[in-house]
Amino acid sequence: MRREVFDTVGPFGGIQIAEDRDWGQRATRAGFAPAYVPEMIIYTEARETFAELARKWDRHIGHDFIGVRGLQRNLAWMLRSFALFVSPIAEVPRVLTSTRVTGYRARALAWVVLARVRLYRSIRMLQLLLGKNPADMAFRWQKK
């Protein structure tokens, strides 16, 4: 980002919130539009185990649910979790035709991982509706 954008929007809020989303929303409200730069490379560590990936998703899901209050928002959250649950079926054509994955075995594995992650996320979303404390998930990022 350009220096003047950062100076206007301010620093990231910290891991206790969904900091990149929060920053992006503040930047948008300040009148800045995001731009895709294909040449840009962003380095981030890959999750090596499903447990590491689950911690990441728990943090995101917990942050997202903290603001969900009232019947209408709870219903929308439930519908979103059900949509996520069935979404792997809709991804079959995309995985089969992707140029980023080659070979039937690799495509099958890619779809299985996609399905596992989405099913995990859906179940965790429903657990929050059933009373799980979102802070337990949102702030679990530092626990092994």
C-alpha positions as CSV (number, residue, x, y, z in Angstrom):
1,M,0.0,0.0,0.0
2,R,1.0,3.5,-0.4
3,R,2.3,5.4,2.6
4,E,-0.5,8.0,2.5
5,V,-3.1,5.3,2.6
6,F,-1.5,3.8,5.7
7,D,-1.1,7.2,7.3
8,T,-4.8,7.9,6.7
9,V,-6.2,4.5,7.7
10,G,-3.9,3.9,10.6
11,P,-2.3,0.7,11.9
12,F,-3.7,-2.8,12.0
13,G,-5.8,-3.5,15.1
14,G,-4.0,-6.6,16.4
15,I,-4.8,-10.3,16.4
16,Q,-7.7,-9.9,18.9
17,I,-9.8,-8.8,16.0
18,A,-10.0,-9.9,12.3
19,E,-7.3,-7.3,11.7
20,D,-7.0,-7.5,7.9
21,R,-10.7,-7.3,7.4
22,D,-11.0,-4.4,9.9
23,W,-8.2,-2.5,8.2
24,G,-9.8,-3.1,4.7
25,Q,-13.2,-1.9,5.9
26,R,-11.6,1.2,7.5
27,A,-9.7,1.9,4.2
28,T,-12.9,1.5,2.2
29,R,-14.8,3.9,4.4
30,A,-11.9,6.4,4.0
31,G,-12.5,6.3,0.3
32,F,-9.7,3.9,-0.8
33,A,-10.4,1.1,-3.3
34,P,-8.6,-2.2,-3.2
35,A,-6.7,-3.1,-6.4
36,Y,-5.5,-6.5,-7.5
37,V,-1.8,-6.5,-8.5
38,P,-0.9,-9.8,-10.2
39,E,2.9,-9.2,-9.9
40,M,2.7,-8.9,-6.2
41,I,3.9,-11.8,-4.1
42,I,2.8,-12.2,-0.5
43,Y,4.7,-14.6,1.7
44,T,2.9,-16.4,4.4
45,E,3.6,-19.7,6.1
46,A,1.6,-22.6,5.0
47,R,-0.3,-24.7,7.5
48,E,1.3,-28.1,7.6
49,T,-1.4,-30.0,9.5
50,F,-5.1,-30.0,9.6
51,A,-4.9,-28.9,13.3
52,E,-3.0,-25.8,12.3
53,L,-5.6,-25.0,9.6
54,A,-8.4,-25.7,12.1
55,R,-6.9,-23.1,14.5
56,K,-6.9,-20.5,11.7
57,W,-10.5,-21.2,10.8
58,D,-11.6,-21.2,14.4
59,R,-10.1,-17.8,14.8
60,H,-11.9,-16.4,11.7
61,I,-15.2,-18.1,12.6
62,G,-15.1,-16.9,16.2
63,H,-14.3,-13.3,15.1
64,D,-17.2,-13.4,12.6
65,F,-19.7,-14.7,15.1
66,I,-18.9,-12.2,17.9
67,G,-21.2,-9.6,16.3
68,V,-24.0,-12.0,15.5
69,R,-27.0,-11.1,17.7
70,G,-30.8,-11.4,17.2
71,L,-33.0,-13.8,15.3
72,Q,-32.4,-12.5,11.8
73,R,-28.6,-12.6,12.1
74,N,-28.7,-16.1,13.8
75,L,-30.9,-17.3,10.9
76,A,-28.5,-15.9,8.3
77,W,-25.6,-17.5,10.2
78,M,-27.4,-20.9,10.1
79,L,-28.2,-20.6,6.4
80,R,-24.6,-19.7,5.7
81,S,-23.4,-22.7,7.6
82,F,-25.7,-25.0,5.7
83,A,-24.6,-23.5,2.4
84,L,-21.0,-24.1,3.4
85,F,-21.9,-27.7,4.2
86,V,-23.2,-28.5,0.8
87,S,-20.8,-26.2,-1.2
88,P,-18.1,-29.0,-1.9
89,I,-20.6,-30.6,-4.3
90,A,-20.7,-27.4,-6.3
91,E,-16.9,-27.3,-6.4
92,V,-16.5,-30.6,-8.3
93,P,-16.5,-29.1,-11.8
94,R,-14.0,-26.4,-10.7
95,V,-11.6,-28.9,-9.2
96,L,-11.9,-31.2,-12.3
97,T,-11.1,-28.4,-14.7
98,S,-8.5,-26.4,-12.7
99,T,-5.2,-25.8,-14.4
100,R,-3.6,-25.5,-11.0
101,V,-4.0,-29.2,-10.3
102,T,-3.0,-32.1,-12.6
103,G,-3.9,-35.8,-12.5
104,Y,-6.9,-37.6,-11.2
105,R,-5.3,-38.4,-7.8
106,A,-4.2,-34.8,-7.2
107,R,-7.7,-33.6,-8.1
108,A,-9.4,-36.1,-5.9
109,L,-7.1,-35.1,-3.0
110,A,-7.7,-31.4,-3.6
111,W,-11.4,-31.9,-3.5
112,V,-11.2,-34.1,-0.3
113,V,-9.2,-31.3,1.5
114,L,-11.6,-28.7,0.3
115,A,-14.6,-30.7,1.5
116,R,-13.0,-31.5,4.9
117,V,-12.2,-27.8,5.5
118,R,-15.7,-26.7,4.5
119,L,-17.4,-29.4,6.6
120,Y,-15.2,-28.5,9.6
121,R,-16.1,-24.8,9.2
122,S,-19.8,-25.6,8.9
123,I,-19.9,-27.7,12.0
124,R,-18.0,-25.1,14.0
125,M,-20.4,-22.4,12.9
126,L,-23.4,-24.5,14.0
127,Q,-21.6,-25.2,17.4
128,L,-21.6,-21.4,18.0
129,L,-25.3,-21.2,17.4
130,L,-25.8,-24.0,19.9
131,G,-24.0,-22.0,22.6
132,K,-20.2,-22.4,22.2
133,N,-18.4,-19.3,23.3
134,P,-17.0,-17.5,20.2
135,A,-14.1,-16.0,22.2
136,D,-12.9,-19.5,22.9
137,M,-12.5,-19.9,19.1
138,A,-11.4,-16.4,18.2
139,F,-8.6,-16.3,20.7
140,R,-7.4,-19.9,20.4
141,W,-4.8,-19.0,17.7
142,Q,-2.0,-19.0,20.2
143,K,-2.7,-22.4,21.8
144,K,-1.1,-25.6,20.5
